[in-house]
Amino acid sequence: MIRIEKSDRLKNLPPYLFKEIDRQKEEAGKRGIDIIDLGVGDPDMPTPPHIIEALHMAALNPGNHRYPSYTGMDDFNKAVARWYKRRFNVDLDYKKEIVTLIGSKEGIAHIPLAFINPGDVALVTSPGYPVYDIGVRFADGQTYFMDLLKENNFLPDLDAVPDEIVGKAKMMFINYPNNPTSGVATDEFFQEVVSFAKANNIIVCHDAAYTELAFDGYRPISFLETEGAKEVGIEFHSLSKTYNMTGWRIGFAVGRAEAIQALGQVKSNIDSGVFQAIQMAGIAAMEGDQTCLKETNREYASRRDILVEGLVNLGFSVQKPKATFYLWIEVPQGYSSAKTASRLLTEAGIVVTPGNGFGAAGEGYIRIALTVDKERLKEVIERINSIGF
Ligand SMILES: *Cc1c(COP(=O)(O)O)cnc(C)c1O
């Protein structure tokens, strides 16, 4: 037997903070407890049938069985350009400003390899989607965390980043509508980001995974709608949450041509693109009837209302989100994120995510995903009530 020693890259990863909750979940499962899992951000509703049908038809065509283009089929990238025009009134050159991804996570994880040299800094929000920080670490960069605070509507304070850090910063990751806080961006904030990026030569990566999940008539904006945004950055998008396609693995990045090309160059050395039949299904998703999306949003909105109303009645402090399928809930006085999550699981069989798992600034919160049906959510409220939390 040889000695298998992991790289420093893996050894130095931050501790996995969901380990304890995973262990408790497994234990509760073994004890036969009926668990309600509000932990994972993975839609419970199925992919709409017309999208599955498009995959079926495309899979039957042998022309789709070979290696696809690294950067995406022209037809898919053209459909993305049309979608951006329709949805955000943003013009994109499908040949230079769009790259197809194996889910947006793949692109987010790989993009630091295109720009970060050892010692370069990336500005990342805390709490935040963990992949931003991990991707930067894998590229031997350093992450500087910008806290997302309630008093700033969960937008980072760019003026608070020390000059010395700004000088070393090469990239910045932001995400609105936001996972996990469900905060949303304003035009003014995006304008501020563009000026900051221009003044300091920072490449902006905006993760727009949740722009289509919004309620009460609210329409989230794209970073690329902001004047000058396409000069400083790119936007990551995904069909995962919009069309309940998390398992399909398809997304895309759009924006500044040189940045898109550099990401494409990394990818062409690592993967070989997305199965064409899945790209055809993606076209069907973006160009087909959007009634499915309206229904999805209606369902999340009524789930949100049940849970927010129930939690507020029980004395919790929680804002009603305008977008995303997450509730970001302040923990009761005297509790930590971990202790709250642990008590909900062991006493009530409810899995939630402790906020500190998304970064230090998430301490004091838990995240709930609205990915179980209304009946179960009513039961969540009953169970929390019955344990006297
Ligand atoms: C779910 C999620 C993604 C990843 O989506 P895929 O396209 O399925 O890889 C990216 N960013 C955020 C913030 C997410 O919550």
The ligand as an SDF file (V2000), in Angstrom:
LIG
                    3D

 15 15  0  0  0  0  0  0  0  0999 V2000
  -28.1870   26.6030   -6.8270 C   0  0  0  0  0  0  0  0  0  0  0  0
  -27.1780   27.7020   -6.9570 C   0  0  0  0  0  0  0  0  0  0  0  0
  -26.2350   27.7170   -7.9890 C   0  0  0  0  0  0  0  0  0  0  0  0
  -25.8950   26.5130   -8.8410 C   0  0  0  0  0  0  0  0  0  0  0  0
  -26.7450   26.1570   -9.7510 O   0  0  0  0  0  0  0  0  0  0  0  0
  -26.3720   25.1030  -10.8710 P   0  0  0  0  0  0  0  0  0  0  0  0
  -26.6080   25.8500  -12.1190 O   0  0  0  0  0  0  0  0  0  0  0  0
  -27.3080   23.9810  -10.6420 O   0  0  0  0  0  0  0  0  0  0  0  0
  -24.9520   24.6810  -10.7320 O   0  0  0  0  0  0  0  0  0  0  0  0
  -25.4000   28.8090   -8.1370 C   0  0  0  0  0  0  0  0  0  0  0  0
  -25.4720   29.8270   -7.2790 N   0  0  0  0  0  0  0  0  0  0  0  0
  -26.3350   29.8420   -6.2600 C   0  0  0  0  0  0  0  0  0  0  0  0
  -26.3450   31.0130   -5.3500 C   0  0  0  0  0  0  0  0  0  0  0  0
  -27.1990   28.7800   -6.0490 C   0  0  0  0  0  0  0  0  0  0  0  0
  -28.0100   28.7810   -5.0070 O   0  0  0  0  0  0  0  0  0  0  0  0
  1  2  1  0
  2  3  1  0
  2 14  2  0
  3  4  1  0
  3 10  2  0
  4  5  1  0
  5  6  1  0
  6  7  2  0
  6  8  1  0
  6  9  1  0
 10 11  1  0
 11 12  2  0
 12 13  1  0
 12 14  1  0
 14 15  1  0
M  END
$$$$
